[in-house]
């Protein structure tokens, strides 16, 4: 005896596609899975290809994990991982041999746990994880080459999770967005009390963190203070002397000093005296505050240049400080190891209401114990160029930035030049006053003014190009002047304009493209002038033009869908009966007859 309802149910069940009942689902965010079903796993944590996973499995004690979400820097597990080896390319490592601020994958920082020093990690400096989970009862055998685990979510449902190597994730974290929903949670985690003393907050720390004020000590008066970097405030840019310098924050500031009575301030104002910028010691780490008599925690400030005290001689204030440059060498959590200072001094004329500008520069670099200290070469990207960073060029074996003309306040060409920024078109001009009268010497002088001294010969293909590896550089092409011929025998052909054309493109994955330079050339424009003509000024122009030649790939297609195939005559009687129109009514008797016979068969089964 057979139940007709059960028979129809079985028919409908068989008509369903087999994969409909096995759809994978992503592990919902917020669920904290706990491992209870590791199953038969290999020592590296993956299921073997021949392993069988069912609803019944063996519990393995002693395993604790975190939630497998997209933002976790490590996969589920209680192991402490080093962030350096997992990122083959550290895109935020822009300074060779020095620790870049908040770059958690920079090997020059020598930090096993960068988050204890940095307040946050830059995007792309930590690894992301992506897990895809399905109900464990749906898995019979796992042939996945990726690491896999079996967890139990907050609802008590066992989940089989696979660690996916997704090209979309690309091992880089996405920025966390702050909205009205998660603001209170983030404020409780990262917020702090307002109007608290900086010294009281930072003193318990055993080492400096990025951005912390640097502590100083005056042995003569037994007074502690902070290392200051005066900065301009207000519309006039007057110096604010109480502005603290931040640890690992290389910065340059300019401000103005105003003196009503310079004759008195020349020898009395400490801002003009070089001694006031080095008559103290710097604490290596904040914990040095607990024992100020211990010289182990104190670093003296050494003079890297001659510095004379200010002197009032007649109507001139001599040796006034115009520039202060601090060079600070650090060694990770061991703190500050060396501090040196360089001064620039000038003479000021004593007159009522005198004002002049002062420059303050602080540079940080990695401590070099066994080798002579040398400035760390700066990168413009690692590896690809970053928009706005300097365009690197090569002259001989020396790497430097490509520059453009820069004018002074009166429009005359300045000795200082303007850096060319990658992917930023620019144009500059100035008035050139020649010093040479000979034609060949005049041409050489103008050429050097246009392209700079010395003339760059190669441009870096990537932002981290090494001068010692010539394969990372491409030669700069040069196109001479294109002017019509002339019969003038006493004319001189001089360049008046230089256009720098740079071709660049993106390479690599669309989720993390890397910009590189494909080629560059100099295009000069010249004109004839009379050789005997008295030349006082000549207008010169330089411009740089970046052209993006990236070849965009085809748009990505959607995920492939399963194409469920049935026999061509599976729905034959119903399709013929209900798809034909009015004109085919006479041919629909046969399907209706079959349907009637099927119904009679069902009724007869009920009667039995």
Secondary structure, DSSP 8 states (H G I E B T S, - for coil): ---HHHHHHHHHHHHS-GGGGG--B---TT---EES---SB-TTS-B-TT-B--S-----TT-------TT-SS-SSS----SSTT-S--TT--BTTS--TT-TT-GGG--SSGGGTSSS--TTSS----EEEEEGGG-SB---SS-EEEEE-TTS-EEEEEE---TTTTT--------TTTHHHHHHHH---SS--HHHHHTT-SS--TT-B-EEEETTTTEEEE-B--EEETTTTEEETT-B-BTT--EEEEEEEEES-HHHHHHH-GGG-GGGGTSSEEESSGGGGG-TT-GGGEEEEEESS-----EEETTEEEEEEEEEEEEEEE-GGG-EEEEEEEEEEEEEE--SSEEEEEEEEEEEEE--SSS------B-S-SSSB-TTSB-EEEETTEEEE-EE--B-TTSBB-SS-EE-BTT--EEEEEEE-----SHHHHHHHHHHHHH-SS---EEESSTT--TT-GGGEEE-EEE---------SSEEEEEEEEEEEEEEEEES-GGG-EEEEEEEEEEEEEEEEETTS----EEEEEEEEEEE-------------------TTTTHHHHHHHHS-GGGGGG-HHHHHHHHHHHHHHHHHHH-
